[in-house]
Amino acid sequence: RSPGCRPTEFFLSFQIWMTVGTLIAAGQIVELFVGRRYAVRCMTLLSCIPGIMNMSITAKTDSMTVFMQLVMLLFLLLYIRRQKSAYLVLAVDAYLMTLVLKPTALVFSTAAAGMAGLYILLTRLLKFRLKGKVFFLPVFI
């Protein structure tokens, strides 16, 4: 046996880190609305749910998909709260990342982003402005 880690151990450790990230992202969402005390309680309760913790030991992209979906929701909620267009761009980036990770994420990510998007549109919170040059692609003529 060669010294060091087996190739599959790196993936397992990455999955565990994604689960920790999922708990932290959920805590950040709760902290945004009700405070740090309830965020810690939320993370504690989420860590007791077997379905969430079992994702960290399976060799699938489920934990990364859930993490990116929560990050997407976090950035959408931050945009609603703070009205900075950078949060909206980051939410779209996280949405596109979930589509890359898992084909079925199209349904769930689109539903979550669509509901938040409808809320943003119906409450007229969309104030997206581009700063700088709009056409940044070089012209080869």
C-alpha positions in Angstrom: 0.0 0.0 0.0 1.3 3.4 -0.9 1.6 6.1 1.7 -0.9 8.9 1.8 -4.6 9.0 1.0 -6.5 6.9 -1.4 -8.0 8.9 -4.3 -11.6 8.5 -3.0 -10.7 10.0 0.4 -10.3 13.4 -1.1 -13.8 13.3 -2.5 -15.2 12.2 0.8 -13.5 15.0 2.6 -14.9 17.4 0.0 -18.4 16.1 0.6 -18.0 16.6 4.3 -16.9 20.2 3.7 -19.9 20.8 1.5 -22.2 19.6 4.2 -20.5 22.0 6.7 -21.0 24.7 4.1 -24.7 23.8 3.8 -25.1 24.1 7.6 -23.3 27.5 7.5 -25.3 28.8 4.6 -28.6 27.8 6.3 -27.4 29.5 9.4 -26.5 32.7 7.5 -30.0 32.8 6.0 -31.6 32.4 9.5 -29.2 35.0 10.9 -30.2 37.5 8.2 -33.8 37.5 9.5 -33.9 36.5 13.2 -30.4 36.6 14.6 -27.3 34.6 15.4 -28.9 32.7 18.4 -31.5 31.2 16.2 -29.0 30.5 13.4 -27.0 28.3 15.7 -30.2 26.5 16.7 -31.1 26.0 13.0 -27.6 24.6 12.2 -27.9 22.2 15.2 -31.3 21.0 14.1 -30.2 20.6 10.5 -27.2 18.5 11.6 -29.6 16.1 13.4 -31.5 15.4 10.2 -30.2 12.1 8.8 -31.0 13.0 5.2 -28.8 16.0 5.2 -25.9 14.3 7.1 -26.1 11.1 5.0 -25.4 13.3 1.9 -21.9 14.0 3.3 -20.9 10.3 3.1 -22.4 9.4 -0.3 -20.4 9.7 -3.5 -22.9 11.9 -5.3 -23.2 15.6 -6.1 -26.2 16.0 -3.9 -24.4 17.9 -1.1 -22.8 20.3 -3.5 -26.1 20.9 -5.2 -27.9 21.7 -1.9 -25.0 23.9 -0.9 -25.2 25.9 -4.1 -29.0 26.2 -3.9 -28.7 27.6 -0.4 -26.0 30.0 -1.5 -28.3 31.1 -4.4 -31.1 31.7 -1.9 -28.8 33.5 0.5 -27.6 35.9 -2.3 -31.2 36.5 -3.4 -32.2 37.4 0.1 -29.2 39.6 0.6 -30.2 41.4 -2.6 -33.7 41.9 -1.3 -32.4 43.2 2.0 -29.4 45.4 0.8 -30.3 46.3 -2.8 -26.8 45.7 -4.2 -26.7 44.3 -7.7 -23.6 42.3 -7.0 -25.7 39.9 -4.9 -28.0 39.4 -7.8 -25.1 38.5 -10.1 -23.8 36.0 -7.5 -27.2 34.4 -7.1 -27.4 33.9 -10.9 -23.9 32.4 -10.8 -24.9 30.0 -8.1 -28.0 29.1 -10.0 -26.0 28.2 -13.1 -23.6 26.2 -11.0 -26.5 24.0 -9.7 -27.5 23.3 -13.3 -24.1 22.0 -14.0 -24.0 19.7 -11.0 -27.2 17.8 -11.3 -29.9 17.5 -14.1 -32.8 17.4 -11.7 -31.6 20.6 -10.1 -33.3 22.4 -13.0 -36.7 21.8 -11.4 -35.8 22.7 -7.8 -33.4 25.6 -8.5 -35.7 27.1 -11.0 -38.6 26.9 -8.6 -36.7 28.6 -5.8 -35.1 31.2 -8.0 -38.4 31.8 -9.8 -40.3 32.4 -6.5 -37.6 34.9 -5.3 -37.5 36.5 -8.8 -41.3 36.9 -8.8 -41.1 38.5 -5.4 -38.4 40.9 -6.6 -40.4 41.8 -9.7 -43.7 42.2 -7.9 -42.4 44.4 -5.2 -40.4 46.4 -7.7 -37.1 45.8 -6.0 -35.2 45.2 -9.2 -32.7 48.1 -9.5 -30.0 46.5 -11.6 -27.5 48.9 -13.2 -24.3 48.2 -15.1 -21.4 50.3 -14.3 -18.6 50.9 -16.9 -18.6 49.7 -20.5 -21.5 47.5 -21.5 -19.7 46.1 -24.6 -16.4 44.8 -23.4 -15.8 42.3 -26.1 -13.0 43.3 -28.5 -13.9 43.9 -32.2 -11.7 41.9 -34.6 -12.2 43.9 -37.8 
